[in-house]
Amino acid sequence: MVSSSTSTEPNAAQSSSRAAQSGRPGAGALDVIGRVPEREVLEAALDAGAHVVLEGPPGTGKSTLLRSVARGRDVGFSFVEGNAELTPARLVGHFDPALVLSRGYDPETFVDGPLLTAMRSGTLLYIEELNRVPEETLNVLLTAMSEREVAVPRLGRVLAEPGFRFVAAMNPFDAVGTARISGALADRTCRISMGYQDADSERAIVLGSLNEESENVDPAVAQWVSRVVNLVRATREHAELRVGASVRGAIDLARVAAALAARRGTDLADVGLAAALVSLSGRVQVAPTAKRTSEAIITELYELHVGRPPQRDADDGDDAGGQDPACPQGADGPGEQADPPARPPRPRSHPDQRQVGRSELSSMPGFEEISPEVGQIDEDALREAMSEDVAGTVKMLARMRRATDPALRSAAELLSARMLFDRMARSAPDHRGVHRRQTSTGRLDGDLDVDGSVEAIAAARAEGRVVGADELRVSHWARGTLGLVLLIDQSGSMTGDRLAHAAVLAAACALRMPDELGVLAFGRDVSTLRELHDASPGHVVVDRVLRLVGHGETGLSRALWRAGEVLAGSRASRRVVVLLSDCRASGPGEDGFDSVVAAAAALPELCIVAPAADCEQARDLASRAGARFGALSDPAEGPAVLEDVLTGR
C-alpha cells in the first residue's frame, strides 16, 4: 500500500530534454512530452517551498511528471497509494509491538511511515489519488504542511528537514469513489491543473511506447498511429460517452495491435479494430442516455478515424450461416419447397411500452412550467420542482421518459437521473473514508492494546518465552466492507409514487458508496438492474430504476431467494439485502406467508423499507424474520431512512 523510493537518476530529465529537442519520440522523452509549462510551474512552486496538488483526469501524466522532476532535482520521494484503507498509523508510522514489550516505547522501536520518512530525510512525500484518502488521515498532514512538524504520541515532535515538500495527485471530483478535499488542506496547497496533451504530443508518446526510436519512423506506422490517436481523442468528446479514454488507451491499442499483427503475420490495419475493442471498450463509460454499447460506439469511431477493416473472403472459413438461394431454409433438400412459416404470435402489450402524449402529461401539476414548449425542458424549473416535491417530480419525469415527443423523451432521459441524484446528494451523509477504532491480533501497525494483551504477556512469561506478535492485541483504524443488494418491488401494488420511492432509495444506496452494490427488481419474475460487482456510476443505477413500471403479481419469496444467491457472491465483510416493498406476496409459488418468512430469515441481514401508508404486512415480516424495518413517507427522507435501517437506529 505504501512504499518509499529514492531517485538515483539525475540525468534522466536531461536525456529526455535532448530527445525532445532532437524531435525523436524516444523512451526518455515520455517524461516531458507535452508537459514543459506544467513542469516549469511545478519546479518553481517547489523552489518557493510550496506544497502542490496536481489535478487532472487519469492518464494525463501526473505521476510521470513528478518522477521526472524528482530525478531532475536529484531528490528522492516517499510514494503513497491513496485509498480508503490508508489510516493515520500507516501514513505516520507505528511502534513495533514486539519491541515495545521488551524495550518499551523507545524511539528506536518506532517504525517510520512515509510521512516521517520524507520529513526526516527532507525529500518529497507523494500521495497518489489524494481525494480517495479518508479525511482523518488527511488531517494529519495539516500540521506537517503549515508548521513543518508532527507530534506523535509517546514519540514526541518530529521536525521536517528543509527539503521536505508534499505533492499529491488527484482526479476530478466527479470521478467514482472520490471526495472533495477539505478547505483547510486546499488552503495549504498550490493547484496545477493538467488536462490532456495536444494531439502531436500524444502521437509522440504512442510512437515512443512502440520503441520507434529511429529518426526514420516507418511512414505507414506513423500514419496509422496518428489515426489511432485521433480515434482515442474522439472518445472524449463523443455525445454517447460519459468518460473517454486517455492516452493509455492509445498506447495499449497500438501495442496490442502490433503484437496481434506479429502473431497473425499480417498488417496493423487488419487487426486494428480487434485491438481497439479490447483496449478501449472497458476504459470508456457509456452515458446513461446512450442507446448503444461501448463496442458499437468504438467500432463506429474506428471506421470513421482509422478506416473500415478489410473484409474476409468467403473462402477463408466456413459458410457462417449462409445458404444456397435455391434451397430455402427449412427445406429437406435442393429444390424442395419449405413449409410456410407459422404466423407469429401477436405480441402482448406491456405497461412500460405505452407512450404518453403531451395532453396527458399536461394534466400533471407543474408540467407546463417544466416543459413550456414542445420538446423542451426548463432545467431551472425542473430543479425547483425537484426541491419542492421529489415524489411528484420523479413521477412526472418517469412519464416524460415515455413521451410520444422524441425530443422531450430524450431530454427527460438526459436530465432525470442526474437531477434526482444531485438532489439526494445534498441530504445524504458522507461515508467515504469513514473508519472506526478496532482491536485485532497479529497486526504490526497501530498501538499496542496493553489491557487486551495482558493475559498473553503473562502466559508467555510463565512459560519463559518471548510473547509472539500474533498473540498481542493492537488498536488500529479500520473500515468494514459492505455488500448491498437493493431489492425493488415493481408489482401492481407498487405503482405511482411508490416507484418514485424506489428511485430515491436507489440513489441513497449509490450515495452511501458500498463496496459492492447490486440492484434487482421483481414482480412475477426477477430482473437484474445492476450486477453486484458492476462499476456503473450511481446515476446510471437511478436511470435504470426510473425505467421501471409497476404491474403484475408479487413473487416475494422467489425474489428473496434470488437476492440471497446474488449476495452469496459478495466478498464484503457485511452483506445486506434492502427490500423496498409492501410485502404483499401474490405471485406463483408463494405457499403462504410462511414461505416468505423462511426466505427472509435465510438472508445474512435484511432491512425492509415499506411505504408508510401501507406497511403493516412489511412490519410483520420484519418482526417474524428478525429484520430491521423502516417506513418511507416522503422520498426526500430516503437517505435518512436507509441510514436508520442499516445502522439500527
N, C-alpha and C positions, 0 to 999 in steps of 0.2 A: 504493500500500500504506500509506504513512504520509503524513499531511498535518497542517498546523497551521492553526488557525483562532482568531481573536480576536473575542470578543464585543463588539459596539458597541451593544447594545440594552438599556440598564439599566432601561427602563420596561416590558419585556415581561412580567416577573413581576407587576408592579403591575396591568397591564391584565388579566392572567389572573385575578388575585385579584378585581378588580372584576367581571369577567364571571361568575366563580363565585358571588360574593355576590349578584348580581342574578338568579341562577337560570337564566341563559341559557347554553346549551352552545356558546358562540362558539369560534372557532378559537383564540383566546388561552387559553381555559380548558383546552385539551387539555394544556397544560404541567403543570397541577397537579391535574387531576380525580382524586380518589381517592387522592392521594399527600401529603396535608398532614402526617401523622405522620412519614412517611419523610423528607420534605423538612426538617422541623424537626430531626430527628436528624442528617441529613447536614450541615446548616448548623452545628450545634453541634460535630460532630466536626471540621469544617474550621476552625472558630474555635479549637478546642483544639489545633490543629496536628497532628491525626492523619491518617494515610493510610487510605483507605476502600475496601472491596470491596463492590459491590452484587451480590448473588447472587439469581437467580430465573430461572424459565423464560422462553423467548423471548416477546416481546410484552407484557411487564409494565411497560414504560416506563422502563427503567433509563437509557438514553441520553437520553430526553426529559427526565427529572428532572434529570440533571446539566447539560444545556444550559440548562434553566430557572434552575438555581441559579447557573450561571456568569453568565448575563445579569443576574440579580438582584444579584449581588455586583459587577458591572461589572468582571469579570476575564476574560481570555482563557484558552484551554486548547489544548494541543497534542494532536491526535487521532491515535491509532494503531489500526489494524485488526489485531487479534491473529490470527495463523495460523502454520503450521509454517514459513513462509518468512521470518518476522521474525527476522533474525540480530542479534547484538550490534552489528555495524557499522551496521546500518540504524537501530537504536534510539539509539545514542550519537552516531554521525557518522563521517566519514572524511576523510582528506586527499585533495584533488583531485590525481590523478596527474600531469596536465599541468602544473599549477602547481608541484608538488613538483620536477619536472625543472628548471624554470627558476629557482625561488626557494628550493628546499629545504623542509625540514619547518618551515615558519614558521607561527605561529598563524593568520595571515591566509589560509593555504592550506587550513585545516581547514573542512569543511562541517558545521555542527551538525546532529545528528539531533533528533528530537522531545524526547528526554530532556534534552539540553543546552539546547535552546531554552527549555523550561519552567523549568529551573534558573536560567539566566541572567536570564530575564525575571520570575521569581517568580510564575509562573502555575501552572495545573493541567496535569498530564500525565494524559491519559485513555486507557486501553488497553481496547478492547472485546474480548470473548471471551478473557479472561485465561488460562483453562485450555486454550487451544489453542496457547499460545506455548511454544516449546522451553525446557527447563529452563535451558540455558546462557545464554539471553537474559534470563530472569527473574533469574538470579543477579546480573546487572549492576545490578539495581535495589536490591539489599540495602544496599549501602553508601550509595547516594543517599538511601535512606529513613532509615537509622539515623544515619549520620554527616553527611548533607546535603552530600556531596561525591562526586566521581567522579575517579579517576585514569586519564587517557588516555595511552597510550604516545606519546612524542615531543611531546605537547601539555602535559602536566602536570596539576595539580589544577584542577578546576572546582568552585567553591563555589556552593551554592544560595542564591538570594535569599530573604528571609523568607517571601514568599507562596507558595513552591513547595509543592505537595501532589501526592501520587499518588493517583488514583482509578481504579478498574477495575470492569468489569462482567463477570460470567461466568454461564454456565448451570450447572445442577446437574451433578454428576459423571457421572450415568448417561446424559447426552446423548452421541450418537455423535460420535466424534472428539475427545473431551475427556480430560483427565488431571487428577489431583489436584495442587494446588499444594503446594509444599514446606512443611514445618513452619516453616522459617526465614522464609519470606515471610508465611505466615499469622500468625506471631507479631508481625509488624511492622504489621499492618493491623487496622482495626475492620471488622466484617462487618455489613451491613444486609441482612436477608432481605426479599425483595419477592415476595409471591405475587400472584395475580390480584386485580384490583379487585372491589368488590362489583357486583351487577347494576345498580344505579342509576347508578354511575359509568360502567360500560361502555355503558349506553344513552346517556348524555350524550356520550360520546366518539364513538359511531357517528353520532348526530344531528349532532354538530359536523362530522364528516367529510363529511356531505351538504350542508354550508353552510346548515343550517337555523338561521340566526341570529336569526330573528324570535322575539319573545316569544310570538307566537301560532302555534305549530307546528301544522301540519295534523294533527288528531287521528288520521286514518286512517294517515298516515305514521308518527306516533309509536307507534301501536299495533302496526303491522307491524314496526318496528324493535325494539320490546320483545320480540316473539316471536322475531325473528331472534337477538337476544342470548341468549334462553333456549335456543334451539337450539344455539348455539355453546358455551355453558357446559355443556350436557348432554354434549357430546363429551368433556369432560374427566373425566367420571365413568362413561362407558359401559363395561360389562364387556368388550366385544369390541374396545375401542380401547386400545392401549398408551399413546398420546400423543394428546391432544385439540388443538383449535385455540385460539389466543389471540384477543384482541380484534381483531388484524389480520385474522383470518378474517371476523369480523362486519363490519368496515369494508369489506373487498373485496366481500363478499356484497351489502351494501347498495348500494355504488357500481355494481357490475356489473348488479344488478337495475334500478337507476334508469336506467342507460344503455341496457339492453336494452329496458326498457319504453318509453323515448322513441323508440327505433329502430322498435319494432313498433307504437307508438301504442296501448298497452294499459296495464293497471294492474300494480302491483308484484306482486300476488298471482298474476297469470297467468305471470310469468316467474321467480318466486322459486325454484322447485325447480331450474330450469336454472342459475341463478346460484349456488345452494348447491352443486351438484355441481361446477361449475367452480372455485369459491373454496375449497372445503373438502376435496375428495377427495384432493388432493395434500398437504395440510397434516397430516392425521391419520395415525397409524400403526396399522395393524390388529394386534391381538395375535396371537401365533403359534398360539394355540388357537382362534381365530375360524374359523367355517365360511363367513362371508360376505365379500363385497368391501366396500371403503370406500364405494362408490357405493350399495350396498344398505343399509348402516347409515345413511348420511346421508339417504337417501330416507325410511327409517322415522322418523328423528328429525324430519325436516321435517314429515311428515304429523302427527306427534304434537304438535309445538310450534307450528307455523305453520298447518297445515291441509292437507287434500288439495287438490292443484292442480285447477282446473276441467278437465273432460274436453272434448276437441274433439268437435264434432258430426260425425256420419257424412258429412255433405255437404261438410265442409271440405276434403276431399282425396280421393285415390284410395282405392279399396276395398283396404286393406292386408291382403292375404292372405285376405279374406273370400270367400265363395262362396254361390251360391244353394242353399238346402237341397234344392231339387228337383233339383239337378244335382250329384250327389256327385262328389268329386274323382276324377279318372281316367276319368270318362265322356266320350264324344266329343261329347255334346250334351244338351240338355234332355230328360229322360225316359228316356235310355238307361242301361242298367244297367252299372255299372263292373265290371271284372274283380275277383274276390275277391282280397284281399291275400294275398301269399305268406306262408307260415308263417315267422316269424322264426327265424334260426339259433339253435341252443342256445349260450348263452354259454360260453366256455371258462373254466375255473377259473384263478385266478391266485394265487400264493403270498401276496401281500400282502392278499388279500381274506379269507383264512381267519381266523376268530375263535378265540380261545383261552379255554377255560373255567378256572374257579378251581382245579379239581382238577389240571389240567395245570400251572398256574402254581405250585401248592403244592409241586411236585416240585423246584423250583429252590431252591437253598440261600439262606436268608435271607428268603424271601418272606413267611413268617408274621410276622417281626418288622417288615418294612416295611409290610405290609398286615394288621394284626391283626384287622380287622373288614371285612365285605363293604362295598365301595365306599369304603374309607378308605385313606389313605397317611400313615404317620408320618414327617413331614419330618425329624425328628432322626435317626431310624433310617436313612432314605434317605441323609442327608448322611454319616453314619458309614460306611455301606456303600460310598458313592462314594469315601471316603478310603482305605478298605482294599482294595477290589477294583473298579477302574474298569471293566475289561472285563466282569466278571460282572454288575455292576450295570447297565451300559448294555444288555447283552443282555437282562436281565430287564425293564428299562423298555421296550425295544422290543417285547417280547411283551405287556406290560401295556397298551400302546397299542392292541392288537387284542383286548382282553379282551371277553368277552360281557357283562360287567357294565358298563353305560354310565357309572356314577359312577366306577368305578375307571379306566375308559378315559379319561374326561375329566381326572381328577386326574393320571394319568400324563402326558398330553399337556401339562398345565399346568406340571408340575414338571421333566420330564426334561431338556429343552434348557437350562433355567436352571441346574439343578444341575450339569450337565456343564460348561457354560460357566464357571460360578463356580469349579469345581474346577480347570479348566485355567488360569484366570486367575491363580491363586495361584502357578503354576510357570512362567508364560510370561514371557520377557524383554519389557521395555517399549521399543518402538521409536518411540513418539510423540515427535516433535521431535528425533530424532537427526540431527545434522549432522556433516559432516566438512570439514576444511580442503581447499580446492581452489584451483587457479590457472586463470585463463582470461584472454582478451584482450577488450578492448572494454567493460569494466565501469568504472563510476565510483565504486563503493563498495569497501570493503576497503582493504588496504595494498598499496603498490607492491612487486612482487617484483623487486628490483633485479637479482639474478643472472639471472632469466629474461628481463629486458628489456635486458640489456647489448648484445646484437647489434643490436637495433632502434635503440637510442640511438646506437651507434657508426655505423651506416649512415646515420642521419639527419644526424649531424654531418659525415660525409664528404661528403654531398650539399649541405650548407649550408642545411638546412631544420630546422624545428621538428618533433620527433617527434610523431606523432599518437596520440591516446588509444587508438585501435583497434589500435595496434602494441604497446602495453605490456601486460605480464602483471601481473595483480592477484591477490593472495591473499585469499580470502574464504571464508566459511562457506556451504555449500550442501548440499542433500539431494536425492539422486536419487529419481525417482518409480518406483514398482513396480507393474506389472500382473501379476496372478497368476491362473492358471486351474487349479483343482483338478479332476483327472480321476479319478473313483472307479469302480473295477471292482465291479459288483454281479452278476457272473455266478455260476454254480453253485459254482465253486471258491472263492468269497469270501464264504461264509455264516458265520453264528455270530459268533465273537469277531472275525473279520476285518472285519466291518461295524461292530463297535464301534470298531475301529481307525480306520475311515473317519470316524465321528462325531467322534472325538478329533482327527484331523488337520484336519477342517473347522473345529473350534473353534480349533485352533492357527493356522490360516491367518487366520481372522477376528480373532484376538487380535493378530496381527502388524500388523494395520491397513494392508494395502497400499492404494495409491491406487485400484486397480481390482481387484475380486475376482469371478471367475466360477466357478461350480461345475457340472460335468457329471457325469452317471452313465451307465454303459454296461454292457450285457450283449450281446445280439444287436444292439440299436439304442441310439442315444444320446439321452438326455433332458437338458434344461436345468433345473437346480435353482435357479440364480441367474444372472441376466444380468450381464455384465461391468461395466456401469455402474449396476447396481441399488444403491439406497441402504439396503437392508434391514439391520437390525442383525445382529450376529454370531449371537445366539441363534436368530434366525429361520433362518439357514443351517443351524445344527446341527439344528433341529427338522425341516427338510426331509430332511436326511440320515438322521435316525433313522427316517423312514418307509420307507426302502429295505429290500427283502428280496431276498437273493441267489437267483438262479435262472438257468437257461438257458446259452447259449453266450457266448463271449468274442470280440466283434468289435473286437479291439485296434487294428488298423491304421485301421479306419474311425473309431474314437474319437480316435486321434491326429491324423488329418487334420482332423476336426471341431474339435478343440482348437486347431489351428493357424489355422483360419478365424476362430474366436472371438477369438484373440489378435491377429489382424491388425487388429481394430477398436480395439486399445488405443492410447492416446495417451501411455503411460508411456515413460520413457527405458530401463527394463529390463523385459523381458517374459519370463515364466517359466511353464512348464507343470509342475505337480507331479502325477505319476502314482502312484496307490496301487493296486497290482495285483501278482499273482504272475506276470503277463505270459505266461500260457499261452493263446495265441491259438487259438480253435477255431470262430469264427463264420464266416458266409458271406462270401465274397470274400477270405478270408485265403489268399493264394497262397504259403504257406510263411513261414518266419521272416524271409526277406529283405524281404518287403513291409512287415513291421512295423519292421524296422531303417530302411528308407527313409523311412517316415512319421515315425519318431522323429528321424532325422537332419535332417529338413527344418524342425524347430521351432527358433526362435531360441535357446531354452535349455530343457533338460529335466532335471528331477530326479525320480528314481524311488525311491519308498518301498515296500518289499515286506515281507510277513510274514516274520519272522526264521526261522520253521520251514520255509519254502518259498520261498526267494529265489534259487536258482541261475539259473533262467531270467531273472529280472529283472536279476541281476548281469551275465549275459552280454549282455543287450540294452543295458544302460548302457555296457558296455565297447565294444561294436561301434558304438553310435550317438554316443559321446562325451558321454554324460550323466553326471550325478553320481548316486551310489547311497547309500541308507541302508536299514537293516533295523530294523523295529519289532517288538519282542517284548512290551513292556509298554505299554498305552495311555497310562499316566501319563507316558511318555517322549516323547509326541507333539510337544510344543513344542520340546524339545531336539533331537530328530531332524530336525524341519523346519528349525530354525536351522542345523544342521550342513550339510544338503544345500544350503541357499540361500547359505551363506557359504563353502562349500567346505572346511570344517574336517575 
